Amino acid sequence: MSPRSCFTLVIFFFVATLIVAVYLRGADKWTFYRISTCRIEQGRLQQELWQKQLRVESLINPASVSRRLDG
């Protein structure tokens, strides 16, 4: 193999490595964004569930039930 073709091969692999690195960096940012979005949504749904649970517990509380039956 001539020195010129070795040099061309090294440049080719260097450029290919840079392209793959840029692609992986972009994929990593997209994945981080997606995970952050899912965590925020999960927190919102968890708070909503807690609020509904508190409402249900207040509705089935014995004191609340007897007040409704008396009233």
C-alpha positions in Angstrom: 0.0 0.0 0.0 1.4 3.4 -0.9 1.8 6.1 1.7 -0.8 8.2 -0.1 -3.5 5.5 0.2 -2.6 5.0 3.9 -3.0 8.7 4.5 -6.4 8.6 2.7 -7.5 5.6 4.7 -6.6 7.3 8.0 -8.4 10.5 7.0 -11.5 8.5 6.0 -11.6 6.7 9.4 -11.0 10.0 11.2 -13.9 11.6 9.4 -16.1 8.6 10.0 -15.3 8.6 13.7 -16.2 12.3 13.9 -19.5 11.7 12.1 -20.4 8.9 14.5 -19.4 11.0 17.5 -21.7 13.9 16.4 -24.5 11.5 15.7 -24.2 9.9 19.2 -24.0 13.3 20.8 -27.3 14.3 19.1 -28.9 11.0 20.1 -27.7 11.5 23.7 -29.2 15.0 23.9 -32.5 13.7 22.4 -32.6 10.8 24.9 -31.9 13.1 27.8 -34.7 15.5 26.7 -37.1 12.6 26.4 -36.2 11.2 29.8 -36.6 14.6 31.4 -40.0 15.1 29.7 -41.2 11.7 31.0 -40.0 12.4 34.5 -41.9 15.7 34.5 -45.0 14.0 33.2 -44.7 11.2 35.8 -44.4 13.8 38.6 -47.5 15.6 37.4 -49.5 12.4 37.1 -48.3 11.4 40.6 -49.5 14.7 42.1 -52.8 14.3 40.4 -53.2 10.7 41.7 -52.4 11.9 45.3 -55.0 14.6 45.0 -57.6 12.1 43.8 -56.6 9.7 46.5 -57.1 12.3 49.2 -60.5 13.2 47.8 -61.6 9.6 47.8 -60.3 9.1 51.4 -62.2 12.2 52.5 -65.4 10.8 50.8 -65.2 7.4 52.5 -64.1 8.7 55.8 -66.6 7.4 58.4 -67.2 10.9 59.9 -67.9 12.3 56.4 -70.2 9.4 55.6 -72.2 9.8 58.8 -72.5 13.6 58.2 -74.0 12.9 54.8 -76.4 10.4 56.2 -77.5 12.8 59.0 -77.8 15.8 56.7 
